[in-house]
Amino acid sequence: MSLALLIDEDTLAKVLVKMLKKAGHDVLTVNEVGLSGEPDEVILNYARKNNRILLTHNCQDFEALHLENSVHPGIFAIYENQDHRKDLNRKDIIKAINNLESASIPLADQFISLNHWNY
């Protein structure tokens, strides 16, 4: 299965984008769609209008937006830990997304921590 993803500028990494595309996902970055530097609300609205799951490290801000209006294609949050050895690397992010896909759970309207899906 392929997911349509929008990568937030806090998560931008050319290597990650290439890895996600290689894994079969339809990936756009905020830079590619001209949203670099735009407020989080604008980015989430773009994801809504274009039916793209947002992938972000900006967890607190997008969780707050999710709580205000949970109608969206989904938000994948990547949390950073106090102990950076527990942070997700690029391969972990791909694995977590694959695990979510395999679980066949609904993604729309969900705020999902990818950290919990890295097993």
Contacts in CASP RR format, 6 or more apart in sequence:
PFRMAT RR
TARGET T0000
AUTHOR 0000-0000-0000
METHOD contacts of the structure
MODEL  1
MSLALLIDEDTLAKVLVKMLKKAGHDVLTVNEVGLSGEPDEVILNYARKN
NRILLTHNCQDFEALHLENSVHPGIFAIYENQDHRKDLNRKDIIKAINNL
ESASIPLADQFISLNHWNY
1 101 0 8 1.000
2 24 0 8 1.000
2 25 0 8 1.000
2 26 0 8 1.000
3 25 0 8 1.000
3 26 0 8 1.000
3 53 0 8 1.000
3 97 0 8 1.000
3 101 0 8 1.000
3 107 0 8 1.000
4 25 0 8 1.000
4 26 0 8 1.000
4 28 0 8 1.000
4 50 0 8 1.000
4 51 0 8 1.000
4 52 0 8 1.000
4 53 0 8 1.000
4 73 0 8 1.000
5 20 0 8 1.000
5 25 0 8 1.000
5 26 0 8 1.000
5 27 0 8 1.000
5 28 0 8 1.000
5 52 0 8 1.000
5 53 0 8 1.000
5 54 0 8 1.000
5 55 0 8 1.000
5 76 0 8 1.000
6 28 0 8 1.000
6 29 0 8 1.000
6 30 0 8 1.000
6 33 0 8 1.000
6 43 0 8 1.000
6 46 0 8 1.000
6 47 0 8 1.000
6 50 0 8 1.000
6 52 0 8 1.000
6 53 0 8 1.000
6 54 0 8 1.000
6 55 0 8 1.000
7 16 0 8 1.000
7 17 0 8 1.000
7 20 0 8 1.000
7 27 0 8 1.000
7 28 0 8 1.000
7 29 0 8 1.000
7 30 0 8 1.000
7 55 0 8 1.000
8 30 0 8 1.000
8 43 0 8 1.000
8 54 0 8 1.000
8 55 0 8 1.000
8 56 0 8 1.000
8 57 0 8 1.000
8 58 0 8 1.000
8 62 0 8 1.000
9 29 0 8 1.000
9 30 0 8 1.000
9 31 0 8 1.000
9 35 0 8 1.000
9 36 0 8 1.000
9 37 0 8 1.000
10 56 0 8 1.000
10 57 0 8 1.000
10 58 0 8 1.000
11 55 0 8 1.000
11 56 0 8 1.000
11 57 0 8 1.000
11 58 0 8 1.000
11 78 0 8 1.000
12 29 0 8 1.000
12 30 0 8 1.000
12 31 0 8 1.000
13 90 0 8 1.000
15 90 0 8 1.000
16 90 0 8 1.000
16 93 0 8 1.000
17 27 0 8 1.000
17 29 0 8 1.000
19 90 0 8 1.000
19 91 0 8 1.000
19 94 0 8 1.000
20 27 0 8 1.000
20 94 0 8 1.000
20 97 0 8 1.000
21 27 0 8 1.000
23 94 0 8 1.000
23 97 0 8 1.000
23 98 0 8 1.000
25 97 0 8 1.000
28 50 0 8 1.000
28 52 0 8 1.000
30 36 0 8 1.000
30 37 0 8 1.000
30 38 0 8 1.000
30 43 0 8 1.000
33 46 0 8 1.000
35 42 0 8 1.000
35 43 0 8 1.000
35 46 0 8 1.000
40 58 0 8 1.000
40 61 0 8 1.000
40 62 0 8 1.000
40 65 0 8 1.000
41 65 0 8 1.000
43 54 0 8 1.000
44 54 0 8 1.000
44 62 0 8 1.000
44 65 0 8 1.000
44 72 0 8 1.000
44 75 0 8 1.000
46 52 0 8 1.000
47 53 0 8 1.000
47 54 0 8 1.000
47 72 0 8 1.000
47 73 0 8 1.000
47 74 0 8 1.000
48 71 0 8 1.000
48 72 0 8 1.000
48 73 0 8 1.000
51 73 0 8 1.000
52 73 0 8 1.000
53 73 0 8 1.000
53 74 0 8 1.000
53 75 0 8 1.000
53 76 0 8 1.000
53 107 0 8 1.000
54 62 0 8 1.000
54 72 0 8 1.000
54 73 0 8 1.000
54 74 0 8 1.000
54 75 0 8 1.000
54 76 0 8 1.000
55 76 0 8 1.000
55 78 0 8 1.000
55 93 0 8 1.000
56 62 0 8 1.000
56 75 0 8 1.000
56 76 0 8 1.000
56 77 0 8 1.000
56 78 0 8 1.000
57 77 0 8 1.000
57 78 0 8 1.000
57 79 0 8 1.000
57 80 0 8 1.000
59 77 0 8 1.000
59 78 0 8 1.000
59 79 0 8 1.000
59 113 0 8 1.000
62 75 0 8 1.000
62 77 0 8 1.000
62 111 0 8 1.000
63 75 0 8 1.000
63 77 0 8 1.000
63 111 0 8 1.000
66 72 0 8 1.000
66 75 0 8 1.000
66 111 0 8 1.000
70 109 0 8 1.000
70 111 0 8 1.000
71 109 0 8 1.000
72 108 0 8 1.000
72 109 0 8 1.000
73 107 0 8 1.000
73 108 0 8 1.000
74 107 0 8 1.000
74 108 0 8 1.000
74 109 0 8 1.000
74 110 0 8 1.000
74 111 0 8 1.000
74 112 0 8 1.000
75 110 0 8 1.000
75 111 0 8 1.000
75 112 0 8 1.000
76 97 0 8 1.000
76 100 0 8 1.000
76 112 0 8 1.000
76 114 0 8 1.000
77 111 0 8 1.000
77 112 0 8 1.000
77 113 0 8 1.000
77 114 0 8 1.000
77 115 0 8 1.000
78 88 0 8 1.000
78 93 0 8 1.000
78 113 0 8 1.000
78 114 0 8 1.000
78 115 0 8 1.000
79 113 0 8 1.000
79 115 0 8 1.000
80 87 0 8 1.000
81 87 0 8 1.000
81 115 0 8 1.000
88 96 0 8 1.000
88 114 0 8 1.000
88 115 0 8 1.000
88 118 0 8 1.000
92 114 0 8 1.000
92 118 0 8 1.000
93 114 0 8 1.000
95 118 0 8 1.000
96 114 0 8 1.000
96 115 0 8 1.000
96 117 0 8 1.000
96 118 0 8 1.000
97 114 0 8 1.000
97 117 0 8 1.000
99 117 0 8 1.000
99 118 0 8 1.000
99 119 0 8 1.000
100 107 0 8 1.000
100 112 0 8 1.000
100 114 0 8 1.000
100 117 0 8 1.000
103 117 0 8 1.000
END
